[in-house]
Amino acid sequence: MSFSLENITRENVKGLKPYSSARDEYVSDGSRMIFLDANENPFENGVNRYPDPQQRNLKSVLAEQKKIRTDQVLLGNGSDEVLDLLFRAFCEPGEDNIITLPPTYGMYKVLADINNIENREVLLTADFQPHVSEILNKVDENTKMIFICSPNNPTGNSFKTEAIEALLKNFDGLVVVDEAYIDFSNQMSWTSRLEDFGNLVVTQTLSKAYGMAGIRLGISISSKEIISVLNKIKPPYNVNELTQAHALKRVSNPARILSEVNEILEQKRLLLSVLPKIDFVTEIYPSDANFILAKVDDATKRYNELLQLGVVVRNRSTQPLCENTLRFTIGTKDENIKLVTALKSLSK
């Protein structure tokens, strides 16, 4: 099925002339200049100047590490802004719809509601995989995006490659693959398939493996053409100077990030060896993420008991297919020892 970016872009966005900031019109080449163009306070304090609206230095490092081009990357104020820009660029309020696959990340539905876009839900199968034929049956001429979270939150598993490929090949809208947890997985990132599918959008984040949830930095990776549309509507200075500087310092030390990821995976293996021995844990689901979803006898009871012991986990029982489940994020060695001690104390 052929994909046309022109056909899915909102009419008002097609003709939109984006705001041109002072830092768009003059891009420093490193020369020492006197900047009198942006009405800034001239007294240097580290943040008195506007940040680079295109985050060029940071994008350059990320693009090299992810083996993509800088014009295939858009950075935003957390993944939530990146996702919201997709709605604003490609979904006509009150007319269009998206498809999501519960249980999944809740912000897709929230953003659909905020943007007045119908959210058509297709439950995952019993083993938490996309029901491809049912998804495609939900598609109509106003379906603009399908949201796929892989590895999935809250279940932790990755979706089968052939299922995602089938959606990419048979849907002429955008397939958005949310890879917030990809750094904990052995699966290949879908960024390696950008040249194969013009309707593929991959979102990633610096909040998980990179350990920077507090600075709010999300990533959208797609074709140059799709990124160009998103750049037209993003706020000019959506990623502040402190965020850019901190992120650049952190991503420039990939060895440390890899070390932390490996430690998290080792702690995950240890927790997986303990959970089957806890008598109120009835099922442990496969996970390619930095968390484990487990079914227990009474999730609300066990959640409250763990709170009393000073451990906060997530009760996911309100999610479809997740009745009586708890989600355990992998902590440090000391934190996991406390979790295991608490679980054993509650076990019969």
C-alpha positions as CSV (number, residue, x, y, z in Angstrom):
1,M,0.0,0.0,0.0
2,S,1.5,3.4,-1.0
3,F,1.9,6.0,1.6
4,S,1.5,9.7,0.9
5,L,2.6,12.3,3.5
6,E,0.7,14.9,1.6
7,N,-2.5,13.1,2.1
8,I,-2.3,12.8,5.8
9,T,-0.9,16.2,6.7
10,R,-3.5,18.7,8.0
11,E,-4.3,21.4,5.4
12,N,-3.5,24.3,7.8
13,V,-0.1,22.7,8.5
14,K,0.7,22.4,4.8
15,G,0.6,26.1,4.3
16,L,2.0,27.1,7.7
17,K,4.9,29.4,7.8
18,P,6.8,28.6,11.1
19,Y,8.0,31.3,13.4
20,S,11.6,32.2,12.6
21,S,13.6,33.0,15.7
22,A,16.8,35.0,15.9
23,R,18.8,31.8,16.5
24,D,17.3,30.4,13.3
25,E,18.3,33.3,11.2
26,Y,21.9,33.5,12.5
27,V,23.5,30.2,13.3
28,S,26.9,30.7,15.0
29,D,29.9,29.0,13.4
30,G,31.9,29.3,16.7
31,S,33.2,32.8,16.0
32,R,33.2,35.3,18.8
33,M,30.4,37.6,18.0
34,I,28.4,40.4,19.7
35,F,24.8,39.2,19.9
36,L,22.4,42.1,19.7
37,D,19.7,40.4,17.7
38,A,17.4,38.7,20.2
39,N,16.6,41.3,22.8
40,E,18.4,39.2,25.5
41,N,19.9,40.4,28.8
42,P,23.6,40.8,27.8
43,F,25.1,39.9,31.2
44,E,26.4,36.4,31.1
45,N,25.0,33.9,33.7
46,G,25.0,30.7,31.7
47,V,21.3,31.0,30.7
48,N,20.9,34.6,29.5
49,R,21.0,33.6,25.9
50,Y,18.2,31.7,24.0
51,P,19.1,28.0,23.4
52,D,19.8,26.5,20.0
53,P,16.2,25.9,18.6
54,Q,17.4,22.9,16.6
55,Q,19.7,21.4,19.4
56,R,22.4,20.9,16.7
57,N,25.2,19.7,19.0
58,L,23.0,17.2,20.9
59,K,21.4,15.9,17.7
60,S,24.8,15.4,16.1
61,V,25.9,13.1,18.9
62,L,22.6,11.2,19.1
63,A,22.4,10.8,15.3
64,E,25.9,9.3,15.2
65,Q,25.2,6.9,18.0
66,K,21.9,5.8,16.5
67,K,23.3,5.6,13.0
68,I,20.8,8.1,11.5
69,R,21.0,11.6,10.0
70,T,20.4,14.7,12.0
71,D,17.6,15.7,9.7
72,Q,15.8,12.5,10.8
73,V,15.6,13.7,14.4
74,L,13.3,15.9,16.3
75,L,13.8,16.6,20.0
76,G,11.0,17.6,22.4
77,N,10.1,18.5,25.9
78,G,9.7,14.8,26.9
79,S,8.2,12.1,24.6
80,D,4.7,13.6,25.5
81,E,5.5,16.7,23.5
82,V,6.8,14.7,20.6
83,L,3.7,12.6,20.5
84,D,1.4,15.6,20.8
85,L,3.1,17.2,17.8
86,L,2.2,14.1,15.8
87,F,-1.5,14.7,16.7
88,R,-1.3,18.4,15.8
89,A,0.4,17.8,12.5
90,F,-1.6,14.9,11.1
91,C,-5.0,14.6,12.9
92,E,-7.9,16.9,12.1
93,P,-9.8,17.6,15.4
94,G,-13.3,16.2,15.4
95,E,-12.8,14.2,12.2
96,D,-9.8,11.9,12.4
97,N,-9.1,8.9,14.5
98,I,-6.1,6.8,15.8
99,I,-5.8,3.2,16.9
100,T,-4.2,2.1,20.2
101,L,-3.6,-1.4,21.6
102,P,-4.4,-1.7,25.3
103,P,-2.9,-2.5,27.7
104,T,-0.5,0.3,26.6
105,Y,1.0,3.6,27.6
106,G,-1.9,5.8,28.8
107,M,-0.8,9.1,27.2
108,Y,-1.8,8.1,23.7
109,K,-5.5,8.2,24.8
110,V,-5.0,11.3,26.9
111,L,-3.5,13.2,23.9
112,A,-6.2,11.9,21.6
113,D,-8.8,13.3,24.1
114,I,-6.9,16.7,24.4
115,N,-6.8,17.0,20.6
116,N,-10.4,15.9,20.1
117,I,-9.4,12.8,18.1
118,E,-11.3,9.5,18.3
119,N,-9.3,6.7,19.9
120,R,-10.2,3.3,18.6
121,E,-8.9,0.6,20.9
122,V,-8.0,-3.0,19.8
123,L,-7.0,-5.2,22.7
124,L,-3.8,-7.2,22.5
125,T,-4.1,-10.9,22.3
126,A,-3.9,-13.1,25.4
127,D,-0.1,-13.3,25.0
128,F,0.1,-9.5,24.6
129,Q,0.7,-9.3,20.8
130,P,-1.1,-7.1,18.2
131,H,-4.2,-8.6,16.6
132,V,-3.2,-7.4,13.1
133,S,-6.4,-8.3,11.2
134,E,-8.6,-6.7,13.8
135,I,-6.5,-3.6,13.8
136,L,-6.7,-3.3,10.0
137,N,-10.5,-3.9,10.2
138,K,-10.7,-0.8,12.5
139,V,-9.0,1.4,9.9
140,D,-11.1,3.8,7.8
141,E,-10.3,6.8,5.6
142,N,-9.9,9.0,8.7
143,T,-7.5,6.8,10.6
144,K,-4.2,8.7,10.7
145,M,-2.0,6.8,13.2
146,I,-1.5,3.5,14.9
147,F,0.4,3.6,18.1
148,I,2.6,0.6,19.1
149,C,4.6,0.5,22.3
150,S,7.4,-2.1,22.0
151,P,8.7,-3.1,24.4
152,N,5.2,-2.6,25.7
153,N,4.3,-0.7,28.9
154,P,2.9,-2.2,31.2
155,T,3.4,-5.7,29.9
156,G,7.2,-5.5,29.2
157,N,7.2,-7.7,26.1
158,S,8.3,-6.8,22.6
159,F,5.9,-7.2,19.6
160,K,6.7,-9.6,16.8
161,T,8.5,-8.1,13.9
162,E,6.1,-9.6,11.4
163,A,3.1,-8.1,13.1
164,I,4.6,-4.5,12.9
165,E,5.7,-5.1,9.4
166,A,2.2,-6.1,8.4
167,L,0.8,-2.9,9.8
168,L,3.5,-0.8,8.1
169,K,2.8,-2.5,4.7
170,N,-1.0,-2.5,4.9
171,F,-1.8,0.9,6.5
172,D,-1.4,4.2,4.6
173,G,-1.1,6.3,7.7
174,L,1.7,6.6,10.3
175,V,2.7,3.7,12.4
176,V,4.3,5.1,15.5
177,V,6.6,2.7,17.3
178,D,7.3,3.9,20.9
179,E,10.7,2.5,21.9
180,A,11.0,4.1,25.4
181,Y,12.5,0.8,26.7
182,I,14.4,-0.4,23.6
183,D,17.8,0.1,25.4
184,F,17.0,-2.8,27.8
185,S,16.1,-5.1,24.9
186,N,18.0,-7.4,22.6
187,Q,15.6,-6.5,19.8
188,M,16.8,-4.3,17.0
189,S,15.4,-0.8,17.0
190,W,13.0,0.1,14.2
191,T,15.2,3.0,13.4
192,S,17.2,0.5,11.3
193,R,14.1,0.2,9.1
194,L,13.4,3.8,8.3
195,E,14.5,3.5,4.7
196,D,12.1,0.6,4.2
197,F,9.0,2.3,5.4
198,G,8.1,5.9,4.6
199,N,5.2,5.8,7.2
200,L,7.4,4.7,10.1
201,V,7.9,7.0,13.1
202,V,10.0,5.9,16.1
203,T,9.9,7.6,19.4
204,Q,12.5,7.2,22.1
205,T,13.4,8.9,25.4
206,L,16.2,9.9,27.6
207,S,14.1,9.2,30.7
208,K,14.7,5.4,31.0
209,A,18.1,3.9,30.1
210,Y,19.8,7.3,30.0
211,G,18.6,8.2,33.5
212,M,17.4,11.7,32.7
213,A,13.6,11.6,33.5
214,G,14.0,14.9,35.3
215,I,15.2,17.0,32.4
216,R,12.3,15.9,30.1
217,L,13.8,15.1,26.7
218,G,12.0,13.0,24.1
219,I,13.1,11.9,20.6
220,S,11.2,11.4,17.4
221,I,13.0,9.6,14.5
222,S,11.6,9.3,11.1
223,S,12.0,10.4,7.5
224,K,13.4,13.8,6.7
225,E,10.0,14.8,5.3
226,I,8.0,13.8,8.4
227,I,10.5,15.5,10.7
228,S,10.3,18.7,8.5
229,V,6.5,18.8,9.1
230,L,7.0,18.4,12.9
231,N,9.6,21.2,12.9
232,K,7.1,23.6,11.3
233,I,4.8,23.4,14.3
234,K,7.1,22.8,17.3
235,P,7.7,25.8,19.6
236,P,10.9,27.6,18.7
237,Y,12.7,27.0,21.9
238,N,11.0,23.8,23.2
239,V,14.2,22.3,24.6
240,N,15.9,24.7,27.1
241,E,19.6,25.4,27.5
242,L,20.0,23.4,30.8
243,T,18.4,20.4,29.3
244,Q,20.5,20.5,26.2
245,A,23.7,20.9,28.2
246,H,23.0,18.2,30.6
247,A,21.8,15.8,27.9
248,L,24.9,16.4,25.8
249,K,27.2,15.7,28.7
250,R,25.4,12.5,29.6
251,V,25.0,11.0,26.1
252,S,28.7,11.8,25.4
253,N,29.6,9.1,28.0
254,P,27.9,6.0,26.5
255,A,30.1,3.6,28.4
256,R,28.6,4.8,31.7
257,I,25.1,4.5,30.3
258,L,25.8,0.9,29.1
259,S,27.3,0.0,32.5
260,E,24.1,1.2,34.3
261,V,21.9,-0.7,31.8
262,N,23.9,-3.9,32.4
263,E,23.6,-3.5,36.1
264,I,19.8,-3.0,35.8
265,L,19.6,-6.1,33.6
266,E,21.6,-8.1,36.2
267,Q,19.3,-7.0,39.0
268,K,16.4,-7.9,36.8
269,R,17.7,-11.5,36.4
270,L,18.1,-11.7,40.2
271,L,14.6,-10.6,40.8
272,L,13.3,-13.0,38.2
273,S,15.0,-15.8,40.1
274,V,13.2,-14.8,43.3
275,L,9.7,-14.1,42.1
276,P,8.7,-17.7,41.3
277,K,9.5,-18.6,44.9
278,I,7.0,-16.0,46.3
279,D,3.8,-18.0,46.9
280,F,1.3,-15.2,46.1
281,V,2.9,-14.6,42.7
282,T,1.0,-16.7,40.2
283,E,2.5,-15.7,36.9
284,I,5.5,-13.7,35.6
285,Y,5.3,-12.2,32.2
286,P,8.2,-12.0,29.7
287,S,10.0,-8.6,29.8
288,D,12.4,-6.8,27.5
289,A,12.2,-3.6,29.7
290,N,13.5,-2.4,33.0
291,F,10.5,-3.7,34.8
292,I,8.6,-7.0,35.4
293,L,4.8,-7.4,35.3
294,A,3.6,-10.2,37.6
295,K,0.2,-11.6,38.4
296,V,-0.5,-12.0,42.1
297,D,-3.4,-13.4,44.2
298,D,-4.7,-9.9,45.3
299,A,-2.9,-7.0,43.8
300,T,-4.6,-4.3,45.9
301,K,-3.8,-6.2,49.1
302,R,-0.2,-6.8,48.2
303,Y,0.3,-3.3,46.9
304,N,-0.9,-1.9,50.3
305,E,1.2,-4.4,52.2
306,L,4.4,-3.4,50.3
307,L,3.6,0.3,51.0
308,Q,3.5,-0.5,54.7
309,L,7.0,-2.0,54.3
310,G,8.3,1.1,52.5
311,V,8.3,-0.2,48.9
312,V,6.2,1.5,46.2
313,V,5.3,-0.6,43.2
314,R,2.6,0.0,40.5
315,N,-0.8,-1.7,40.7
316,R,-1.8,-2.3,37.0
317,S,-5.0,-4.1,37.7
318,T,-7.2,-1.4,36.1
319,Q,-5.6,-2.1,32.7
320,P,-7.3,-4.5,30.3
321,L,-5.9,-8.1,30.5
322,C,-3.9,-7.1,33.6
323,E,-6.2,-8.1,36.5
324,N,-4.4,-8.6,39.8
325,T,-1.0,-7.5,38.4
326,L,1.8,-5.6,40.0
327,R,4.6,-3.9,38.0
328,F,8.1,-3.9,39.6
329,T,10.6,-1.4,38.3
330,I,14.2,-2.7,38.7
331,G,16.0,-0.6,41.2
332,T,19.6,-0.6,42.6
333,K,21.0,-3.6,44.3
334,D,20.2,-2.3,47.7
335,E,16.7,-1.3,46.7
336,N,16.1,-4.8,45.2
337,I,17.3,-6.5,48.3
338,K,14.7,-4.5,50.3
339,L,12.0,-5.4,47.8
340,V,12.9,-9.1,47.9
341,T,13.0,-9.0,51.8
342,A,9.6,-7.4,51.8
343,L,8.1,-10.0,49.3
344,K,9.5,-12.9,51.3
345,S,8.1,-11.5,54.6
346,L,4.6,-11.4,53.0
347,S,5.0,-14.9,51.5
348,K,3.4,-17.7,53.5
